[in-house]
Amino acid sequence: MALRCYDDVNNISLFILMSEVKKRMSVYLTPSLKEELAKLAKVKSRTISNMVEVLIVEAIEKAKTEGEID
């Protein structure tokens, strides 16, 4: 894993694992689906954003296991 160093305005070095930099994306949900997602995230002690990520990772792993994708 590559580490890259950035200097902020106060000249403090910040190290970021480049493989862990996340990209932003927008998702449109019905209000009821968003509400259910929020409930699930709360019981799992996760943010909504992190819960979405976990669900996507699980779906991808399942699809790979079942041979749907490489």
C-alpha positions as CSV (number, residue, x, y, z in Angstrom):
1,M,0.0,0.0,0.0
2,A,1.4,3.4,-1.0
3,L,1.5,6.2,1.5
4,R,1.4,9.7,0.2
5,C,2.3,12.7,2.3
6,Y,0.4,16.0,1.9
7,D,1.2,19.3,3.7
8,D,-1.8,21.3,5.0
9,V,-1.8,25.1,5.5
10,N,-0.2,24.7,8.9
11,N,2.6,22.7,7.3
12,I,1.5,19.5,9.1
13,S,2.2,16.3,7.2
14,L,-0.9,14.2,6.7
15,F,-0.5,10.6,5.6
16,I,-3.3,9.0,3.6
17,L,-3.4,5.4,2.5
18,M,-4.1,5.9,-1.2
19,S,-5.9,2.6,-1.5
20,E,-8.4,3.8,1.1
21,V,-9.4,7.1,-0.4
22,K,-13.1,6.9,-1.0
23,K,-15.0,8.5,-3.8
24,R,-18.3,10.3,-3.4
25,M,-21.5,9.2,-5.2
26,S,-25.1,10.2,-5.0
27,V,-27.9,7.8,-4.5
28,Y,-31.6,8.5,-4.8
29,L,-33.9,6.6,-2.4
30,T,-37.6,6.8,-1.7
31,P,-38.3,8.3,1.8
32,S,-39.5,5.0,3.1
33,L,-36.4,3.1,1.9
34,K,-34.1,5.8,3.4
35,E,-36.0,5.5,6.7
36,E,-35.6,1.7,6.8
37,L,-31.9,2.1,5.9
38,A,-31.4,4.6,8.8
39,K,-33.1,2.1,11.2
40,L,-30.8,-0.7,10.0
41,A,-27.7,1.5,10.3
42,K,-28.7,2.6,13.8
43,V,-29.1,-1.0,15.1
44,K,-25.8,-1.9,13.5
45,S,-24.1,1.2,15.1
46,R,-23.1,2.5,11.7
47,T,-23.7,5.7,9.7
48,I,-26.0,5.5,6.8
49,S,-23.1,6.0,4.4
50,N,-21.1,3.2,6.0
51,M,-24.2,0.9,6.1
52,V,-24.6,1.4,2.3
53,E,-20.9,0.6,1.8
54,V,-21.2,-2.6,3.9
55,L,-24.3,-3.7,2.0
56,I,-22.6,-3.2,-1.3
57,V,-19.5,-5.1,-0.2
58,E,-21.7,-8.0,0.9
59,A,-23.6,-8.0,-2.3
60,I,-20.4,-8.0,-4.4
61,E,-18.8,-10.8,-2.3
62,K,-22.0,-12.9,-2.7
63,A,-22.0,-12.3,-6.4
64,K,-18.4,-13.4,-6.7
65,T,-19.0,-16.5,-4.6
66,E,-21.9,-17.4,-6.7
67,G,-20.0,-16.8,-10.0
68,E,-22.1,-14.0,-11.2
69,I,-19.0,-11.7,-11.5
70,D,-15.2,-12.2,-11.4
